[in-house]
Amino acid sequence: MLAMKTSLRASLLCGAAAALLPLAPAKAQVITLDPIIVRGNDPIGDAADRATAVYVADAELERARLGDLKDLFAGLASVSVGGAIPVAQKIFVNGVDMLNLTIAVDGALQNNRAFHHVTANAFDPGMLKFVRVDPGIAAADTGPNAVAGAVIMETVDAGDVLQAGENFGGTFRLGYGSNGQTATGSLTLAGRTDRGFEILAYAKRASGDDYKDGNGNVVAGTGADMSSQLLKFAWESAEGHRVEFSGQQLIDDGARPYRANIGDIVGATTPATRIYDTRRSSYSLRYENTNDFGMWDPEVVLGFSESDIAVPSPYQSSGMSDTLSFKAQNTFHLSDSSTVSAGVDYYRKSAEYSDPTDGALEEGSNNVGLFAQLRMEPTEKWRVSGGVRYDWQDFDGIGDYEQSANGASGNLSATYRITDQLSVRAGYSSVFGGIPLEDNYEFWRRWTYDGLRSTRAQNYVAGLDWSNDRLTLGGEVFLTKINDARSGGANIDFESQGYSIAGTYGWDLGFLRFSYTDTDVKVNGNASGSYEALDLGAPLGQVIALEVQHELPGQNLVVGGSLDMALDYDDTEGTSGQGLEGYEVVNLFAEYTPPSMPDVTLRASVNNLFDTDYADRATYGADYASVVPLKEAGRSFMLELVARF
């Protein structure tokens, strides 16, 4: 019966989307869901090493601003977000935990290892203007230890808020969700002067009660209780020299499930909830030349990010992790189609755990890297990108343990255009990962380090792309192998492999975007459950994402919907004891802009239309009978107001 309902609901949404296509008029094109437009905003979006990159579309960013990371990546089947609540949301790219990717916000390295029950990568979508995901293969100039790719984010600038000719303005957003009676509001203020100075201030607050799942049960510890802030200063000269400082902070100190990413453990006697006092901050100071040409196109970034998680009860425990990073590079523009970027980067990572019994325990590492990346178009049909880097790492463990490691990394990507519409691409990378820091809430185990080896990963990808004026189709196969991945004081091997298919279709007043990813993960050569793959990946199987929107200019409306779907997955049965049930979640929305108030938008939506009872495929533990996974919210009606001034 469940399978029949799944098929029926998916067919209804897909059929409704297909029914809209012949009705669409043939004039102005709606492009807000088009990832090609976002790729065009990437200065090197056409490079061969960007061929496998996926971009969050402008519409996805806009509609996630009062939401969370699940809303942000909703349109990308290759990026899964599990955990249901912001403090526990973990991100997986092609089945690989984002802990194994290089993460940067405004150029500052992130990815501070944290308590395994909470996320190491909490971000507020309301701050962001650009998000790029490099699954598997990342260029050498992206950053160190890009074991399985990278995620690059940029926060909004004053120029993104202000219209031409304006020196002051802002955006006010207010939202309410019926499930959990959640109220969310944000305010962005921006200003600039004729002498090149800019300032932007942003603040957001969300609060509410515990929500109900699709069966109508209250999920303890899920009430919204988060605040975030962003402050940016910048100065840009007439010659294009730009200096920018950004600082951001997220705070969530509410009562959360006892194990924040798990609903419950069968037979456990622990309390339903406890306080997780979480604070995350990131700072970036960056210089660049916006008039990028010739042989002098420098960029210098100094960054610091920190994650502070305190769990007062019952152990009075605290975990602190941070990253200080520096990068200096220059891009040499050899010709209109050939560049070399080269430079040096550095990071210092530290992770500390403390409680009254164990005292303070700490791991740390320092890494210096040299890198160079060539991007070129040797002929009209070929695009090639290749890079190398070499890293030297010093690792400090608990009990005055010290070890040094070093290694080379290389990547090569190529795209060949068979016709004006059809192209093929392939890429490979071998990446030195060094010795990663462990989860600081595991330091009490006091493991030995004598057998610990440096991590090394290999990534393979091959794909095919076809496009015309309205339709874009693409597909790829991928393989990521992480050898000697760290698990406490030992090394294990991890593998993620699969394939993905994606397509977009645009008509004059609308757009449809579809993606499908099939991923299998293995640990030490065997199919893995979510526990065995913890902090490395997750058993995801087949995941589908679909988005559609259509503009009705006569009614000043934009209407649309999305489908979030996962199929049954049985590969975990041999390890975890049970498979993962499939699900489908349908969301609908309508946006109205009053003719007399063009700077005001009213948005009404219903999330989880059919009140599906489910845990996202990337949420930990659903493959174990002893675990009650953290369920997502059931049906919720949402109202949002956006006012620009």
Buried (B, 14 or more C-beta within 10 A) or exposed (E): EEEEEBEEBBEEBBEEBEEBEEEBEEEEBBBBBBBBBBBEEBEBBBBBBBBBBBBBBBBBBBBBBBBBBBBBBBBBBBBBBBBBBBBBBBBBBBBBBBBBBBBBBBBBBBBBBBBBBBBBBBBBBBBBBBBBBBBBBBBBBBBBBBBBBBBBBBBBBBBBBBEEEBEEBBBBBBBBBBBBBBBBBBBBBBBBEEEBEBBBBBBBBBBBBBBBBBEEEEBBBBBBBBBBBBBBBBBBEEEEBBBBBBBBBBBBBBBBBBBBBBBBBEEEEEEEBBBBBBBBBBBBBBBBBEEBEEEEBBBBBBBBBBBBBBBEEEEEBBBBBBBBBBBBBBBBBEEEBBBBBBBEBBBBBBBBBBBEEBEEBBBBBBBBBBBBBBBBBEEEEEBBBBBBBBBBBBBBBBEEEEBEBBBEBBBBBBBBBEEEBEBBBBBBBBBBBBBBBBBBBBBBEEBEBEEBBBBBBBBBBBBBBBBEEEEBBBBBBBBBBBBBBBBBBBBBBBBBBBBBBBBBBBBBBBBBBBBBBBBBBBBEEEBBBBBBBBBBBBBBBBBBBBBBBBBEEEEBEBBBBBBBBBBBBEBBBEBBEEBBBBBBBBBBBBBBBEEEEEEBBBBEBBBBBBBBBBBBBBBBBBBBEEBBBBBBBBBBEBEBBBBBE
